[in-house]
Amino acid sequence: MTTNTKAYRAAILHSLADPAAVGVEQSYEYFEDGVLLIENGKVAQVGPAAELLPKLAGVEITEYRDALITPGFIDTHIHYPQTGMIASYGEQLLDWLNTYTFPTERQFEDKAHASDVAAIFLKELLRNGTTTALVFGTVHPQSVDAFFEQADKLNLRMIAGKVLMDRNAPDYLTDTAESGYAESKALIERWHGKGRLHYAVTPRFAPTSTPEQLELAGKLLGEYPDLYMHTHLSENRKEIEWVKELFPERKGYLDVYDHHKLIGPRAVFAHGVHLCDDECKRLAETGSAVAFCPTSNLFLGSGLFDLNKLEAHGVRVGLGTDVGAGTSFSQLQSLNEAYKIMQLQGKKLDPFKSLYLATLGGANALYLDDKLGNFLPGKDADFLVLDYNATPLMSYRMQQARSLEEHLFALSMLGDDRAVKETFAAGVSVHQREA
């Protein structure tokens, strides 16, 4: 064993596959008394304590009582510049952008401000057990520099990009097709692949980019084949009508992106609340992903996401908080609202499916499932410790729980940042809850 070897003992749970594909019983692995062995920031082994402990002479072992270790949560859609405007009252999508979002994002022309917000944002993610996120910056290149500088300090696996927006926005927040391309290219060269960082070409959404800008965004993806593409799709019915007016020659919202070569592996479309069957089919056959953002969809009154429909078509789906329209950094709270969204459609969200969405499902949506999402040997040691006794009510409820499924469901209904006892990134503790 090397000096960089450490072990963590508690109940351990991780996803192995999508329950919808293999059935619930085959979808996870659970050790009631387990050990997670970490070497040089990677998972070396996971298994029952009785089996592993005799092999760990001389290894530092940290034990957690009444706790559950899971892989780090993955957030497939969030806006770091909107941290300071979370919980802003009373609008639906398009008015909300004009009233709150655009004035807030203006402040990010100041890199010092951007750095301060990025530090607060990352601290909030880690407090909530999220170790990887796909993140919007603003139109300002310095907003992305500030974000990546802060993420790199913590050795986090993060994906982000500069917003592309050359029309239908205030003058103080627009770029041009050419400047957006040039600034994005410079950021890609500076940050993509540095440490655990990845770059996402980021048109805000079709209405705020001209066809010329979308064409150049597609050109960037062609020039750097392992980039991400991150935008919004079919969130709100008025937005969809607006897209039809702006792009009458295209057969639908998704077709705007498809036409400009902004669709395929590592393309992530936030929301997808109002997709038709043909769009779902096209997303699936191109390997594109959709970010399900429950708290945001409810907060803005956007509609109810049809998870079963996308699943039936084979679309990759991750879970997103969409802060600041989303109302919590906590993926436990996202799952709380996701369950209710399914209930309103007469459907159920199984607790093990919830675990999958927040971990391995997100990794799969981001094409990072070779690096993240569960505890298979060789994967990044990004994980968290969940406290069953985080609040008096949780503690009392857990005493009544008679199965793992019941424990897991109660965690997703009652849990938030208080349930996260400790968060690790690449085997290093990056958040410890105050006692």
C-alpha positions in Angstrom: 0.0 0.0 0.0 1.3 3.5 -0.8 1.2 6.5 1.5 -1.6 7.8 -0.7 -3.9 4.9 0.2 -6.8 5.5 2.5 -9.9 3.6 3.4 -13.4 4.7 4.4 -15.9 2.5 6.3 -19.6 2.9 6.4 -22.7 1.6 4.6 -21.8 2.0 0.9 -24.2 2.2 -2.1 -23.5 2.8 -5.8 -25.3 2.3 -9.1 -24.1 -0.2 -11.6 -26.7 0.4 -14.4 -30.0 2.1 -15.1 -32.8 0.3 -13.3 -35.0 0.9 -16.3 -32.6 -1.2 -18.4 -31.7 -4.0 -16.1 -34.3 -4.0 -13.3 -34.0 -2.5 -9.9 -32.3 -5.5 -8.2 -29.5 -5.6 -10.8 -29.0 -1.9 -10.9 -27.0 -1.3 -7.7 -24.5 -2.7 -5.2 -24.9 -2.2 -1.4 -22.6 -3.1 1.5 -24.3 -2.6 4.9 -20.8 -2.5 6.4 -18.5 -1.6 3.6 -15.0 -0.3 2.9 -14.1 2.1 0.1 -10.3 1.9 -0.6 -8.7 4.9 -2.4 -5.3 5.1 -3.9 -3.8 8.2 -5.5 -7.2 9.8 -5.9 -8.8 6.8 -7.6 -11.1 4.0 -6.4 -8.9 0.9 -5.8 -11.6 -1.4 -4.3 -15.0 -1.5 -2.7 -16.5 -4.4 -0.8 -17.6 -5.8 2.5 -15.6 -4.7 5.5 -15.2 -8.3 6.8 -13.5 -9.2 3.5 -11.3 -6.1 3.0 -10.2 -5.1 6.5 -7.9 -8.0 7.0 -5.9 -6.9 3.9 -5.5 -3.3 5.1 -2.8 -3.5 7.7 -1.2 -0.1 8.1 -3.8 1.8 6.1 -5.6 4.7 7.7 -9.3 3.9 8.0 -11.9 6.5 8.6 -15.2 5.1 10.0 -18.6 6.9 9.8 -21.5 5.8 12.0 -25.1 5.9 10.8 -23.9 7.1 7.5 -24.1 6.2 3.8 -21.2 6.7 1.3 -22.3 7.3 -2.3 -20.6 8.6 -5.4 -20.5 12.3 -5.7 -23.6 13.9 -7.2 -23.5 15.2 -10.8 -25.4 18.3 -11.9 -26.0 18.4 -15.6 -27.3 22.0 -15.8 -26.6 25.0 -13.6 -25.7 28.7 -14.0 -23.0 29.9 -11.6 -23.6 33.6 -12.3 -27.2 33.3 -11.1 -26.2 32.2 -7.6 -27.0 35.7 -6.2 -30.5 35.8 -7.8 -31.8 32.4 -6.7 -35.3 32.8 -5.3 -36.3 35.8 -7.4 -40.1 36.3 -7.4 -42.9 36.0 -9.8 -42.0 35.5 -13.5 -42.0 32.8 -16.2 -39.0 32.2 -18.4 -38.8 35.1 -20.9 -39.8 37.8 -18.4 -37.6 36.3 -15.8 -34.5 36.5 -18.0 -35.1 40.2 -18.8 -36.1 41.2 -15.2 -33.5 39.3 -13.2 -31.0 37.3 -15.2 -29.5 39.8 -17.6 -29.0 42.6 -15.1 -27.3 40.1 -12.7 -25.0 38.7 -15.4 -23.8 42.2 -16.4 -21.8 42.3 -13.2 -19.5 39.5 -14.5 -17.6 41.9 -16.7 -15.7 42.5 -13.5 -13.4 39.5 -13.1 -13.0 40.1 -9.3 -16.7 39.9 -8.9 -16.8 36.7 -11.0 -14.1 35.1 -8.9 -16.0 35.9 -5.7 -19.2 34.4 -7.0 -17.4 31.3 -8.4 -15.9 30.6 -5.0 -19.3 30.9 -3.3 -20.9 28.8 -6.0 -18.3 25.9 -5.7 -18.6 26.0 -2.0 -22.3 25.6 -2.2 -22.0 22.7 -4.7 -19.6 20.8 -2.4 -21.7 21.5 0.7 -24.5 19.7 -1.2 -22.4 16.8 -2.3 -22.1 17.8 -5.9 -18.6 17.1 -7.3 -19.2 17.6 -11.0 -21.3 20.1 -12.8 -22.0 21.4 -16.4 -22.0 25.1 -15.8 -23.0 28.2 -17.7 -20.8 31.3 -17.5 -21.8 34.7 -18.9 -21.0 36.3 -22.2 -17.8 37.6 -20.7 -14.7 35.4 -21.2 -13.4 36.5 -17.8 -16.4 34.8 -16.2 -15.1 31.5 -17.5 -11.5 32.2 -16.5 -12.6 33.0 -13.0 -14.7 29.9 -12.7 -12.0 27.5 -14.0 -9.4 29.1 -11.8 -11.5 28.4 -8.7 -12.4 24.9 -9.8 -8.8 24.0 -10.7 -7.6 25.1 -7.2 -9.9 22.3 -5.8 -9.0 19.8 -8.5 -12.7 19.4 -9.4 -14.0 17.8 -12.6 -16.1 20.7 -14.0 -17.4 21.6 -17.4 -18.1 25.2 -18.3 -18.3 27.7 -21.2 -18.7 31.3 -22.2 -22.3 32.2 -23.2 -22.8 33.0 -26.9 -25.5 35.6 -27.4 -25.5 38.0 -30.3 -29.2 39.2 -30.5 -32.4 39.6 -28.5 -30.5 40.6 -25.3 -29.3 43.9 -23.9 -26.4 45.5 -25.7 -24.3 45.2 -22.6 -24.6 41.4 -22.7 -24.1 40.6 -26.4 -21.1 39.5 -28.4 -20.9 39.0 -32.2 -20.8 35.7 -34.1 -17.1 36.4 -34.8 -16.1 37.6 -31.3 -18.0 34.7 -29.7 -16.1 32.3 -31.8 -12.7 33.8 -31.2 -13.2 34.3 -27.4 -14.5 30.7 -27.1 -11.5 29.3 -29.1 -9.1 31.2 -26.8 -10.8 29.7 -23.7 -10.8 26.2 -25.2 -7.0 26.5 -25.8 -6.5 27.8 -22.3 -8.7 25.4 -20.3 -10.0 22.4 -22.1 -8.3 19.3 -20.7 -6.3 21.2 -18.1 -6.4 19.1 -14.9 -10.0 17.8 -14.6 -11.6 20.6 -16.6 -13.6 20.5 -19.8 -15.0 23.2 -22.1 -18.6 23.5 -23.3 -19.6 25.5 -26.4 -22.5 27.4 -24.9 -25.1 29.2 -27.0 -27.7 30.5 -24.4 -30.6 29.3 -26.5 -31.6 29.5 -30.1 -33.5 32.9 -29.8 -30.4 34.8 -28.6 -28.1 33.6 -31.4 -28.2 34.4 -35.1 -27.8 31.6 -37.6 -24.3 32.9 -38.2 -23.4 32.5 -34.5 -24.9 29.0 -34.3 -23.0 28.0 -37.5 -19.7 29.2 -35.9 -20.6 27.3 -32.7 -21.0 24.2 -34.8 -17.6 24.9 -36.4 -15.9 24.9 -32.9 -17.4 21.5 -32.2 -15.9 20.3 -35.5 -12.5 21.7 -34.7 -12.3 20.2 -31.2 -14.2 16.8 -31.3 -14.2 16.1 -27.6 -15.8 19.4 -26.5 -19.2 19.7 -24.9 -22.2 21.6 -26.2 -24.6 23.1 -23.6 -27.8 25.0 -24.3 -31.6 25.1 -23.5 -34.4 23.3 -25.4 -38.2 23.4 -25.2 -38.4 24.7 -21.6 -41.5 27.0 -22.0 -44.3 27.1 -24.5 -43.9 30.9 -25.3 -40.2 30.2 -25.9 -41.0 27.4 -28.4 -43.4 29.8 -30.3 -40.7 32.4 -30.4 -38.2 29.9 -31.9 -40.8 29.1 -34.6 -41.1 32.8 -35.4 -37.3 33.3 -35.6 -36.5 30.2 -37.5 -39.6 29.5 -39.8 -37.5 27.5 -42.2 -36.7 24.8 -39.5 -39.2 22.1 -38.7 -38.9 22.5 -34.9 -36.8 23.8 -32.0 -34.4 20.8 -31.9 -33.9 21.1 -35.7 -32.4 24.5 -35.3 -29.6 23.0 -33.3 -29.4 19.9 -35.5 -29.1 22.0 -38.7 -26.1 23.8 -37.2 -24.3 20.6 -36.1 -24.9 21.3 -32.4 -26.3 17.8 -31.7 -24.6 14.6 -30.8 -22.4 13.0 -28.1 -21.6 15.4 -25.3 -24.4 17.8 -26.4 -26.6 18.5 -23.4 -30.0 20.2 -23.7 -31.5 21.6 -20.6 -35.2 21.0 -19.8 -36.8 19.3 -22.8 -40.2 19.6 -21.1 -42.2 19.9 -24.4 -40.5 17.5 -26.8 -42.4 15.6 -29.5 -41.7 11.9 -30.3 -39.6 12.8 -33.4 -37.4 15.1 -31.3 -36.9 12.4 -28.7 -36.0 9.9 -31.4 -33.5 12.3 -32.9 -31.9 13.0 -29.5 -31.5 9.3 -28.9 -30.1 8.3 -32.2 -27.5 11.1 -32.0 -26.4 10.2 -28.5 -27.5 13.7 -27.2 -28.6 14.2 -23.6 -31.3 16.1 -21.7 -31.0 17.6 -18.3 -34.1 17.1 -16.1 -34.4 20.2 -13.9 -37.3 19.6 -11.5 -37.1 22.6 -9.1 -36.6 25.1 -12.0 -39.5 23.6 -14.1 -41.9 24.0 -11.1 -40.6 27.4 -10.0 -41.0 29.0 -13.5 -44.2 27.1 -14.2 -42.6 25.5 -17.3 -44.4 22.2 -17.2 -43.9 18.5 -16.2 -40.9 16.6 -17.6 -41.9 13.2 -19.0 -39.0 11.1 -17.9 -40.7 7.8 -19.0 -41.2 9.2 -22.6 -37.5 10.0 -23.0 -36.5 6.8 -21.4 -38.7 4.8 -23.8 -36.9 6.5 -26.7 -33.5 5.7 -25.2 -32.5 9.3 -24.5 -29.7 9.9 -22.0 -31.1 11.9 -19.1 -29.1 13.6 -16.3 -30.4 15.6 -13.3 -29.9 19.4 -13.1 -30.6 22.0 -10.5 -30.6 24.9 -12.9 -29.8 27.4 -10.2 -30.9 30.3 -10.2 -34.3 29.4 -11.6 -33.8 26.2 -9.7 -34.4 26.7 -6.0 -31.7 24.5 -4.4 -28.1 23.4 -5.0 -29.1 20.1 -3.4 -29.7 17.1 -5.8 -31.6 15.5 -2.9 -34.0 18.4 -3.2 -34.1 18.0 -7.0 -35.1 14.3 -6.5 -37.7 15.4 -4.0 -39.4 17.6 -6.7 -38.7 15.0 -9.4 -40.7 12.4 -7.5 -43.7 14.9 -7.3 -43.4 15.7 -11.0 -43.8 12.0 -11.7 -46.7 11.6 -9.3 -48.6 14.4 -11.0 -48.3 12.4 -14.2 -49.6 9.2 -12.5 -46.1 7.7 -12.5 -43.5 6.6 -9.9 -39.8 7.5 -9.4 -38.1 4.5 -7.7 -35.4 5.5 -5.1 -32.8 3.5 -7.0 -33.7 5.3 -10.2 -33.2 8.5 -8.2 -29.7 7.4 -7.1 -28.9 6.5 -10.7 -30.0 9.9 -12.0 -28.0 11.8 -9.5 -24.8 9.8 -10.0 -24.2 7.3 -12.8 -27.0 8.6 -15.0 -25.4 12.1 -14.9 -22.0 10.6 -15.7 -23.6 8.7 -18.6 -25.3 11.8 -19.9 -21.9 13.6 -19.9 -20.0 10.7 -21.4 -17.9 10.6 -18.2 -19.1 7.2 -17.0 -15.6 5.8 -17.6 -14.4 8.3 -14.9 -17.3 9.0 -12.6 -20.7 7.8 -11.3 -19.9 4.7 -9.2 -17.1 2.9 -7.3 -15.7 0.6 -10.0 -11.9 0.4 -9.7 -10.0 3.1 -11.5 -12.7 5.7 -11.4 -12.1 9.1 -9.8 -12.6 9.0 -6.0 -15.4 11.6 -6.0 -17.8 10.7 -3.2 -19.8 11.9 -0.3 -20.9 10.8 3.2 -24.6 11.2 3.9 -25.7 11.4 7.6 -28.8 9.5 8.5 -29.1 11.7 11.6 -28.7 15.1 10.0 -31.8 16.5 11.5 -34.0 15.3 14.4 -36.8 14.5 12.0 -34.5 12.5 9.7 -33.1 10.6 12.6 -36.6 9.7 13.9 -37.8 8.7 10.4 -34.8 6.5 9.8 -35.5 4.6 13.0 -38.8 3.6 11.4 -37.3 2.5 8.1 -37.2 -1.2 7.5 -35.3 -1.5 4.2 -32.6 0.1 2.2 -35.2 1.4 -0.3 -37.0 3.1 2.6 -33.9 4.7 3.9 -33.0 6.0 0.4 -36.4 7.4 -0.3 -36.5 9.2 3.1 -33.1 10.7 2.4 -34.3 12.1 -1.0 -37.5 13.5 0.6 -36.1 14.9 3.8 -32.4 15.5 2.9 -30.6 18.7 1.8 -27.2 20.2 2.5 -27.4 19.3 6.2 -27.4 15.6 5.2 -24.0 15.9 3.6 -21.4 15.2 6.3 -18.3 15.3 4.1 -17.5 15.6 0.4 -14.4 14.3 -1.4 -12.9 15.1 -4.8 -10.2 12.9 -6.3 -9.8 11.4 -2.8 -9.3 14.7 -1.0 -11.8 16.1 1.5 -13.2 19.3 0.1 -16.1 19.9 2.4 -16.7 19.0 6.0 -20.0 19.9 7.6 -19.7 21.8 10.8 -20.9 19.7 13.7 
